[in-house]
Amino acid sequence: MTKKIFLAFTVIMVAISGICIHTIVSRARNELSKLRKIQTQLPDNDNIKTTVTATPSLLPESPAVEPEKKPKTSLTNKQRYYTPITDSGSINILLIGKDPTYSNFDTLIIASIDEENKKVKLIDIPRDIFIDYSSDILKEIKKKAPNFYDEKGSRKINAAHAAGRMIKYAPENPRFEGKPGINFLTDLLYEIFDVEINDYIAVETDGFREIVDYFGGVVIDVPIYMHYEDPAQGLYIHLEPGVQLLDGKKAEGFVRFRQGYNRKGEYFTWSRSDNIYLFLKSFFEQHFTLKNLNKIGKVYEIVKKNTETSVSDISEIYEYAVLAKKIIDEKFSIEHVSIEITGKKTFNGALYELLKTK
């Protein structure tokens, strides 16, 4: 949905691209030495052709992206995904799409940045994954949030943050201070997928069309005829197959399309994740340039109204900004990683997806 693509776009164009370069400027006014370093690393408005490359010696002595100490978790009944999904030493950012209607998260994507192998992985975590909570966690939920315990869909991973918030989850080594729900979710991701989350970004849907239009749209090779209408959501999708320029409204329809009708009026379903990846790849290739890094101030103005992020410290912002320059200069590739599901099951009236586990 729009939330998913807007989130992933936020990481590529905001978090990875400096996450608030606008904020860097304002915060760094009284930190001239840091500001000078930043200016030597980022493109200059008057000299876009700069080829300065980031070097480890210019990075802060204590990298802000170092993850918190690994938690000693026992949140599940040894639920472990069958294979690693990130590479050693990668920087992992959790992208969260908030559902404007319900409390559940609509989207969970891990953007994993591997500097050594020069690639960015976009790992789509299915929202309907069944979480096999340990008996201790279930007891806590039942005790502190009995209504949630019996709620339809409460064992899905997209409801994990709500469970953590309701039980006031307080691990020994919290990753994010004052965020029991986010800590619970990220500790689950570590326990199940063995992924250390360095930072997170939570985004509302508003602003997606505006950002796409601001960059002049995106050229997409639409794979099939897409026709779907849902007046209740104000959603009207009408796309012809073939290469075309999509504005914000059409791009929203493209990334949200998962079911509809062909020209014969026959109903069919479609893999929305394929559309999302195609959009991301196309947008990245067409708009993720040194020249467009200079537009980050305007992008930030659009995004900041709809975004919550763990990144705020000047050293963290600085490091992401340097990393953005490196991603562009060294032409990192973007890969789409899907989580394998072995089947489905119904529990307490809700349909769940089952992870392929060890």
C-alpha positions as CSV (number, residue, x, y, z in Angstrom):
1,M,0.0,0.0,0.0
2,T,1.0,3.6,0.0
3,K,2.3,3.3,3.5
4,K,4.8,0.6,2.4
5,I,6.2,2.5,-0.6
6,F,6.3,5.8,1.3
7,L,8.2,4.2,4.1
8,A,10.8,2.6,1.9
9,F,11.1,5.8,-0.1
10,T,11.6,7.7,3.2
11,V,14.5,5.5,4.1
12,I,16.1,5.9,0.7
13,M,15.6,9.6,0.2
14,V,15.6,10.7,3.8
15,A,17.2,8.3,6.3
16,I,19.8,7.0,3.9
17,S,20.0,10.4,2.2
18,G,21.0,12.2,5.4
19,I,17.7,11.9,7.3
20,C,17.1,15.5,7.8
21,I,20.0,17.4,6.2
22,H,17.7,20.4,6.8
23,T,18.1,19.6,10.5
24,I,21.8,19.2,10.2
25,V,22.2,22.8,9.1
26,S,20.1,24.2,11.9
27,R,21.7,22.1,14.6
28,A,25.2,22.5,13.4
29,R,25.2,26.3,13.5
30,N,27.2,26.3,16.7
31,E,29.2,23.2,15.9
32,L,31.4,24.6,13.1
33,S,33.9,21.8,13.1
34,K,31.3,19.2,12.4
35,L,29.6,21.4,9.9
36,R,32.8,21.8,7.9
37,K,33.2,18.0,7.8
38,I,29.6,17.6,6.6
39,Q,30.1,20.2,3.9
40,T,33.2,18.4,2.5
41,Q,31.2,15.2,2.2
42,L,27.8,16.4,0.7
43,P,27.1,17.9,-2.7
44,D,27.3,21.7,-2.8
45,N,24.5,23.7,-4.4
46,D,26.9,25.6,-6.6
47,N,29.1,22.6,-7.5
48,I,27.1,19.5,-8.0
49,K,30.0,17.7,-9.7
50,T,31.9,17.1,-6.5
51,T,33.6,13.7,-6.3
52,V,34.7,13.8,-2.7
53,T,34.5,10.3,-1.2
54,A,33.8,9.6,2.5
55,T,36.7,8.1,4.4
56,P,36.5,6.2,7.7
57,S,38.8,8.8,9.3
58,L,36.1,11.5,9.0
59,L,33.4,9.5,10.7
60,P,32.6,10.1,14.4
61,E,34.9,8.2,16.8
62,S,31.8,6.4,18.2
63,P,29.6,5.5,15.3
64,A,26.0,6.4,16.1
65,V,24.6,3.4,14.2
66,E,26.1,0.8,16.5
67,P,23.2,-1.3,17.8
68,E,22.4,-1.6,21.4
69,K,23.7,-4.6,23.3
70,K,22.0,-7.7,22.1
71,P,18.9,-8.5,24.2
72,K,18.5,-11.7,26.1
73,T,15.1,-12.5,24.7
74,S,12.7,-15.4,25.3
75,L,9.6,-13.9,23.7
76,T,8.7,-16.9,21.6
77,N,8.8,-20.7,21.8
78,K,12.1,-20.8,20.0
79,Q,10.6,-19.5,16.8
80,R,13.5,-19.0,14.4
81,Y,13.5,-18.3,10.7
82,Y,15.4,-21.0,8.7
83,T,18.1,-18.7,7.2
84,P,19.8,-15.4,7.7
85,I,18.2,-12.4,5.9
86,T,20.9,-9.8,6.4
87,D,24.7,-9.7,6.0
88,S,27.2,-9.4,8.8
89,G,28.0,-5.8,9.6
90,S,25.0,-4.3,7.8
91,I,23.2,-1.3,9.0
92,N,19.5,-2.2,9.5
93,I,16.7,0.4,9.5
94,L,13.2,-0.7,10.4
95,L,10.5,1.0,8.2
96,I,7.1,1.1,9.7
97,G,3.9,2.0,8.0
98,K,1.1,3.1,10.3
99,D,-2.5,2.2,9.7
100,P,-4.5,5.4,9.9
101,T,-7.6,3.4,10.9
102,Y,-6.4,0.7,13.2
103,S,-3.6,0.5,15.8
104,N,-1.8,-2.3,13.9
105,F,1.2,-1.5,11.7
106,D,0.3,-1.9,8.1
107,T,3.8,-2.3,6.8
108,L,7.2,-3.6,8.1
109,I,10.2,-3.4,5.9
110,I,13.9,-3.8,6.9
111,A,16.3,-1.7,4.8
112,S,19.6,-3.4,5.2
113,I,22.6,-1.4,4.0
114,D,25.7,-3.5,3.3
115,E,28.7,-1.2,2.7
116,E,31.2,-4.0,2.1
117,N,29.2,-5.6,-0.8
118,K,27.7,-2.2,-1.9
119,K,24.1,-3.2,-1.8
120,V,20.8,-2.2,-0.1
121,K,18.4,-5.0,0.7
122,L,14.7,-4.2,1.1
123,I,13.3,-7.0,3.3
124,D,9.5,-7.2,3.3
125,I,8.2,-8.7,6.6
126,P,4.7,-10.1,6.0
127,R,2.3,-8.4,8.3
128,D,0.2,-11.5,9.0
129,I,3.0,-13.7,10.3
130,F,1.9,-15.8,13.3
131,I,4.0,-15.1,16.4
132,D,4.4,-18.2,18.6
133,Y,4.7,-16.3,21.9
134,S,6.2,-18.0,24.9
135,S,3.9,-18.9,27.8
136,D,5.4,-16.1,30.0
137,I,4.6,-13.5,27.4
138,L,1.1,-14.8,26.9
139,K,0.5,-14.7,30.6
140,E,1.6,-11.1,30.7
141,I,-0.7,-10.1,27.9
142,K,-3.7,-11.9,29.3
143,K,-3.0,-10.3,32.7
144,K,-2.4,-6.8,31.6
145,A,-4.5,-6.6,28.4
146,P,-7.2,-9.3,28.5
147,N,-9.3,-7.7,25.7
148,F,-6.2,-7.6,23.5
149,Y,-5.4,-11.2,24.3
150,D,-8.7,-12.3,22.9
151,E,-8.7,-9.9,20.0
152,K,-8.8,-11.2,16.5
153,G,-5.4,-11.0,14.9
154,S,-3.5,-10.2,18.2
155,R,-0.8,-12.8,17.5
156,K,0.2,-11.2,14.2
157,I,3.6,-9.5,14.0
158,N,1.9,-6.3,12.9
159,A,0.2,-6.2,16.3
160,A,3.4,-6.9,18.3
161,H,4.1,-3.3,19.1
162,A,0.6,-3.0,20.7
163,A,1.3,-6.0,22.8
164,G,4.6,-4.6,24.0
165,R,3.1,-1.3,24.8
166,M,0.2,-2.9,26.8
167,I,2.5,-5.1,28.9
168,K,4.9,-2.1,29.3
169,Y,7.7,-4.1,28.0
170,A,11.0,-3.1,29.7
171,P,14.0,-5.1,28.6
172,E,17.3,-4.9,30.4
173,N,19.0,-3.2,27.4
174,P,16.3,-1.2,25.6
175,R,17.2,-0.2,22.1
176,F,15.0,2.9,22.1
177,E,14.3,4.7,25.3
178,G,10.6,5.4,26.1
179,K,9.4,3.1,23.3
180,P,8.1,-0.2,24.9
181,G,6.2,-1.1,21.8
182,I,9.1,-0.5,19.4
183,N,11.5,-2.3,21.7
184,F,9.2,-5.3,21.9
185,L,8.9,-5.5,18.1
186,T,12.6,-5.0,17.4
187,D,13.5,-7.6,20.0
188,L,11.1,-10.0,18.3
189,L,12.8,-9.4,15.0
190,Y,16.2,-10.1,16.6
191,E,14.9,-13.3,18.2
192,I,13.1,-14.6,15.1
193,F,15.3,-13.3,12.3
194,D,18.6,-12.6,14.1
195,V,18.5,-9.0,12.8
196,E,19.9,-6.1,14.9
197,I,17.7,-3.0,14.2
198,N,19.9,0.2,14.4
199,D,17.1,2.8,13.8
200,Y,13.5,3.0,12.9
201,I,11.2,5.3,10.9
202,A,7.4,5.2,11.3
203,V,5.5,7.1,8.6
204,E,1.9,8.0,8.0
205,T,0.4,7.8,4.4
206,D,0.0,11.5,3.9
207,G,2.6,13.1,1.7
208,F,3.3,10.2,-0.7
209,R,1.6,11.8,-3.7
210,E,3.2,15.1,-2.9
211,I,6.7,13.7,-2.9
212,V,6.3,11.8,-6.1
213,D,4.9,14.9,-7.8
214,Y,7.7,17.0,-6.4
215,F,10.2,14.9,-8.2
216,G,8.2,15.0,-11.5
217,G,6.8,11.5,-11.2
218,V,8.5,8.1,-12.0
219,V,8.7,6.1,-15.2
220,I,7.3,2.6,-14.7
221,D,6.9,-0.3,-17.1
222,V,3.4,-1.4,-15.9
223,P,3.3,-5.2,-16.3
224,I,-0.5,-5.7,-16.7
225,Y,-3.8,-3.9,-17.1
226,M,-4.9,-2.8,-13.7
227,H,-8.4,-1.9,-12.9
228,Y,-9.9,-1.6,-9.4
229,E,-12.3,0.7,-7.6
230,D,-13.1,1.1,-4.0
231,P,-15.2,4.2,-3.4
232,A,-15.1,3.6,0.4
233,Q,-11.4,4.2,0.4
234,G,-11.5,6.8,-2.4
235,L,-9.3,4.4,-4.4
236,Y,-9.7,4.4,-8.2
237,I,-7.0,2.5,-10.1
238,H,-6.9,2.6,-14.0
239,L,-3.6,1.7,-15.5
240,E,-2.8,0.5,-19.0
241,P,0.2,-1.9,-19.4
242,G,3.5,-0.5,-20.8
243,V,6.1,2.1,-20.1
244,Q,4.6,5.4,-18.8
245,L,5.2,8.3,-16.5
246,L,3.2,8.0,-13.3
247,D,2.3,11.0,-11.2
248,G,1.6,10.8,-7.5
249,K,-2.0,9.7,-7.9
250,K,-1.2,7.0,-10.4
251,A,1.9,5.8,-8.5
252,E,-0.3,5.4,-5.4
253,G,-2.7,3.2,-7.4
254,F,0.2,1.2,-8.8
255,V,1.8,0.4,-5.4
256,R,-1.6,-0.4,-3.8
257,F,-2.9,-2.7,-6.5
258,R,-3.3,-6.3,-5.3
259,Q,-6.6,-7.3,-6.8
260,G,-8.8,-6.2,-9.6
261,Y,-10.3,-7.1,-13.0
262,N,-8.8,-7.8,-16.4
263,R,-10.3,-6.5,-19.7
264,K,-12.8,-9.4,-19.8
265,G,-14.1,-8.4,-16.4
266,E,-12.5,-11.4,-14.7
267,Y,-11.4,-11.0,-11.1
268,F,-7.7,-11.9,-10.2
269,T,-5.2,-11.3,-7.5
270,W,-1.7,-9.8,-7.9
271,S,1.6,-9.7,-5.9
272,R,1.6,-6.1,-4.6
273,S,5.2,-6.6,-3.3
274,D,6.4,-6.9,-6.9
275,N,4.9,-3.5,-7.7
276,I,6.5,-2.0,-4.7
277,Y,9.9,-3.3,-5.5
278,L,9.6,-2.2,-9.1
279,F,8.5,1.3,-8.0
280,L,11.4,1.6,-5.5
281,K,14.0,0.4,-8.0
282,S,12.7,2.8,-10.7
283,F,12.5,5.7,-8.3
284,F,15.9,5.1,-6.9
285,E,17.5,4.9,-10.4
286,Q,15.7,7.9,-11.7
287,H,15.9,10.3,-8.7
288,F,18.5,9.2,-6.2
289,T,21.3,11.5,-7.5
290,L,23.7,14.0,-6.1
291,K,21.7,16.8,-7.6
292,N,18.5,15.7,-5.9
293,L,20.3,15.5,-2.5
294,N,20.0,19.3,-2.7
295,K,16.2,18.9,-2.6
296,I,16.3,17.1,0.7
297,G,15.2,20.2,2.6
298,K,11.9,20.3,0.7
299,V,11.5,16.5,1.1
300,Y,12.1,16.8,4.8
301,E,9.4,19.5,5.1
302,I,6.9,17.1,3.5
303,V,8.1,14.1,5.5
304,K,8.5,15.6,9.0
305,K,4.8,16.1,9.3
306,N,4.2,12.4,9.0
307,T,7.3,10.8,10.4
308,E,8.6,9.5,13.7
309,T,12.2,8.4,13.8
310,S,14.9,7.3,16.3
311,V,17.5,9.4,14.4
312,S,17.9,12.9,15.9
313,D,21.4,13.2,17.2
314,I,23.8,15.3,15.1
315,S,26.4,12.5,14.9
316,E,23.8,10.0,13.7
317,I,22.5,12.4,11.1
318,Y,26.0,13.2,10.0
319,E,26.9,9.5,9.5
320,Y,23.8,8.8,7.5
321,A,24.5,11.8,5.3
322,V,28.0,10.5,4.6
323,L,26.6,7.1,3.9
324,A,24.1,8.6,1.4
325,K,27.0,10.1,-0.5
326,K,28.7,6.8,-0.6
327,I,25.6,4.9,-1.9
328,I,25.4,7.3,-4.8
329,D,29.1,7.5,-5.6
330,E,29.6,3.8,-5.5
331,K,26.3,2.9,-7.1
332,F,25.0,0.5,-4.6
333,S,22.5,-2.1,-6.0
334,I,19.0,-2.6,-4.5
335,E,17.7,-6.1,-3.9
336,H,14.3,-7.3,-2.9
337,V,14.1,-10.0,-0.3
338,S,10.9,-11.9,0.4
339,I,10.3,-13.9,3.6
340,E,9.3,-17.5,2.9
341,I,5.9,-18.7,4.1
342,T,5.1,-22.4,4.4
343,G,1.3,-22.2,4.8
344,K,-1.6,-20.5,6.5
345,K,-3.7,-21.2,9.5
346,T,-6.8,-19.8,11.2
347,F,-6.6,-18.9,14.9
348,N,-9.3,-17.2,16.9
349,G,-11.1,-16.1,13.7
350,A,-8.1,-14.6,12.0
351,L,-6.0,-16.0,9.1
352,Y,-2.2,-16.2,9.8
353,E,0.8,-16.9,7.7
354,L,3.4,-19.4,9.0
355,L,7.1,-18.8,8.7
356,K,9.5,-21.3,7.3
357,T,11.5,-22.1,10.4
358,K,14.5,-24.2,11.5
